Amino acid sequence: MREEAIMTIDKLIRREILGITPYIPGKPIEEVQRELGIEEVIKLASNENPIGPSPQALKAAAETLTEAHLYPDGSNYQLKKALAVHLGVEPEEIIVGNGCDEVIKLVAEAFFHPGDEVIVADPTFGEYAYATQLMGAQLVKVKGEGLGHDLNKMAAAVTTRTKAIFLCNPNNPTGTMNTRAELDAFLAQIPRQVLVILDQAYFEYVEDPAYPNGLDYKGDGRVLTLRTFSKIYGLAGFRVGYGVGDRALIAYLNRVREPFNVNRLGQLAATAALTDQEHLAHSLEVNRQGKKEIEQGLSALGLNFTPSHANFILLATPFPASAVFQALLRKGVIIRSADIFGLPRHLRVTIGTAAQNQKFLAALAEVLEELKE
């Protein structure tokens, strides 16, 4: 009976999803503690803020716990209003999602047809591939000379079937960035009928004056800029991201957005987080100092790494990334093996607190010695 049911399900499934590999997130601390029997575990795998959210955000979330029986505001009105003031845009130019992942998926659901081509860099954030394949569109990967986006090659990859281009800037997992001049030149080459999704999840971490603000392109009806509360704002567990673009583009995305897509706690915490610029500045300083600590430590170990404009560093390892990853797990350190990005000898480590950074560097030094033997 069960075999017959499985055969029936196999016939019913959409062929487009068969090529999708389920996303594997960074290991949670609890899983490592349970599997390896280790009490002290640090997680530097998912590009989270190591000092957590703003106290004001936590207070706002706590105050709404007694209203957990009520549905959230289905329009995200107060959060969009606060974002509009914060960003200098109109509420109608903003869509709020259950993390940027949802907004990416909404783009695919609203615009991608089977046979459309969607251009991405290689390597880059995996959600673009998932959303593209989900709708039966064709993913076109463009590998640059280094580990960043080669915008000229990406522009040259455009065909009459191209529907959209995803640009992750700074790029995940590399931390590299493209300048405003490079982005301007790129957009000048792209046909008007091609959507450009500019993912700026790490926007607040970038300190290079040549870095472009995606909101400056809001008047270009084909550009959608993505931002998130999961990174520097420390609200990854509440799942709040948003997109900013022309109101016509946003209106189409709202047609496929689920009602009540962002929970009440997330909406109120994100709204409060926008007002705490002191916490934002402190988070940036912790990242700035932590990045220096890890860069110096990696250099002392003789390891190459990619200069990063985000809150993580991609480093090369003389051993298979999976082997180093597993060895670090046994020492209570969770990082990200970059083999999932097609980089089998690279690791991605999130910038942590000073204590976390030192624990990581000490564990890495031990692991490298052990693997030599």
Secondary structure, DSSP 8 states (H G I E B T S, - for coil): -HHHHHHHHHHHS-GGGGG---------HHHHHHHH--S--EE-SS---TT-S-HHHHHHHHHTGGGTTS---TT-HHHHHHHHHHHTS-GGGEEEESHHHHHHHHHHHHH--TT-EEEEEES--THHHHHHHHTT-EEEEEE-SSSS--HHHHHHT--TTEEEEEEESS-TTT-----HHHHHHHHHHS-TTSEEEEE-TTGGG---TT---GGGGTTSTTEEEEEESSSTT--GGG--EEEE--HHHHHHHHHH--TT-S-HHHHHHHHHHTT-HHHHHHHHHHHHHHHHHHHHHHHHTT--EE--SSSEEEEE-SS-HHHHHHHHHHTTEE-EEGGGGT-TTEEEEE---HHHHHHHHHHHHHHHHHHH-
